[in-house]
Structures are given as C-alpha cells and as structure tokens.
Amino acid sequence: MSVGRLDEDLYFISMAARLLDMHPQTLRKYDRLGLVSPTRTIGSVRVYSRVQLDRLKLIKHLVEDEGVNLAGVQRLLTIAESVQRIRPLVNGQPTRRTTRRRIAAEIDLISELVGIL
C-alpha cells in the first residue's frame, strides 16, 4: 500500500519488503546499520520512499549477486555518496580554491575508504 505525499510514493515496511522480495527483518537490520534511513510515522512505523527502495535494491544486488558483505556495502555506498558530492564541484567552476579543497577532501575520504592513503 503506497501513501502519496507531494508526488512521492511512500511504502510501509511490509509493502517495501514485498516489492523487494526481502524479509521485513532484513530492512530493519539495514536501518539499524545505517545503510538506509526510512522516515518514521508518529507510531514509529518505517516508511520508505522510491529513492530508498532503489538504494535497497542496490544493497540487495551487492549482497546477493556480487557477494559483498555489509561492511563492504557500507564502504561502497560511502564512496558513491562522495563521488556524488564531487560531481557538481568538477562540473562547476574548478579553479576556485575552496572547490579544490572540497574535491581534495572527498578524494582523501575515498582513498582512506579503499585503503590507499
């Protein structure tokens, strides 16, 4: 059952689990580990957006198809988020000193995460 809010579909945990062919307990575990952060209703029921479902699909793919453990998934997601922060900086005005510093900081974070620092 989806709930509409500002043109965004939202799914209760039971429906999200069904759509993803995952157990609700797995979704709860991923929430506890910080891999996904669903919104909570007043009664503390987890509610997932389409973006969060896509993230969960990626996590499921990495775990089930690629054999990545959850610690590896967390690292990969952190790297992907860092790359997403770098992309607009690179596409913007690359000569500004603050932009270069931010890009360097993100590259340092990625390097640390992959163990090449």
LUMNUNU-419525 format. One record per residue (C-alpha): x, y, z; residue in three letters. Coordinates in steps of 0.001 Angstrom, whole numbers, padded with zeros to 6 digits, always signed. Example, Ala and Ser with C-alpha at 12.3 -4.5 7.8 and 13.67 -1.06 7.14 Angstrom:
LUMNUNU-419525
+012300-004500+007800ala;+013670-001060+007140ser;
END
This chain:
LUMNUNU-419525
+000000+000000+000000met;+001544+003305-001000ser;+000838+006652+000590val;+001170+009777-001567gly;+002854+012921-000287arg;+003955+015752-002543leu;+004022+013457-005598asp;+006259+010950-003830glu;+005203+007360-003287asp;+005851+006094+000219leu;+005718+002458+001270tyr;+005216+000896+004674phe;+007844-001677+005597ile;+005605-004645+004759ser;+004953-003382+001227met;+008581-002358+000712ala;+009701-005840+001769ala;+007234-007440-000617arg;+008263-005219-003530leu;+011933-006004-002924leu;+011387-009699-002174asp;+013127-009201+001167met;+012130-010002+004728his;+010991-007008+006845pro;+013576-008036+009455gln;+016302-007521+006839thr;+015025-003987+006237leu;+015070-003346+009985arg;+018654-004619+010162lys;+019742-002342+007306tyr;+018108+000569+009136asp;+019947-000292+012388arg;+023241-000478+010469leu;+022597+002904+008846gly;+022526+001538+005295leu;+019122+003141+004761val;+017173+005659+006844ser;+013426+005345+006377pro;+011067+008009+007605thr;+009035+007126+010692arg;+005341+007682+011237thr;+004033+009037+014529ile;+003708+005410+015676gly;+007358+004737+014654ser;+006407+002613+011637val;+009119+002693+008965arg;+008097+004319+005672val;+010281+004045+002556tyr;+010450+006377-000445ser;+011104+005277-004026arg;+014724+006532-003673val;+015195+004382-000575gln;+013716+001371-002387leu;+016247+001916-005169asp;+019037+002056-002577arg;+017760-001180-001032leu;+017720-002809-004495lys;+021371-001817-004890leu;+022239-003208-001453ile;+020426-006454-002270lys;+022314-006726-005580his;+025667-006114-003916leu;+024998-008692-001189val;+023250-011421-003175glu;+024756-011113-006653asp;+028196-009660-006001glu;+028908-011346-002666gly;+029777-008121-000845val;+029409-008250+002937asn;+027536-005466+004748leu;+030738-003697+005836ala;+031786-003620+002189gly;+028370-002374+001155val;+028676+000485+003661gln;+032081+001444+002239arg;+030837+001301-001338leu;+027801+003433-000507leu;+030003+005982+001273thr;+032311+006135-001757ile;+029328+006530-004096ala;+027987+009381-001954glu;+031390+011059-002016ser;+031526+010770-005801val;+028048+012332-005969gln;+029337+015293-003933arg;+032398+015660-006177ile;+030499+015571-009474arg;+028896+019056-009214pro;+032183+020521-007974leu;+034036+019224-011014val;+031300+020372-013388asn;+031218+023837-011771gly;+033986+026413-011670gln;+037029+024214-010986pro;+039561+026970-010316thr;+038169+028279-007041arg;+040394+027461-004076arg;+037518+026303-001842thr;+036253+023991-004567thr;+039709+022451-004978arg;+039903+021915-001214arg;+036495+020239-001109arg;+037424+017974-004016ile;+040735+017103-002342ala;+038928+016297+000926ala;+036483+013984-000870glu;+039327+012257-002714ile;+041141+011786+000604asp;+037987+010218+002066leu;+037645+007834-000884ile;+041330+006940-000667ser;+041019+006204+003041glu;+037950+004044+002463leu;+039686+001939-000148val;+042894+001772+001870gly;+045241+003669-000430ile;+046027+006630+001764leu;
END
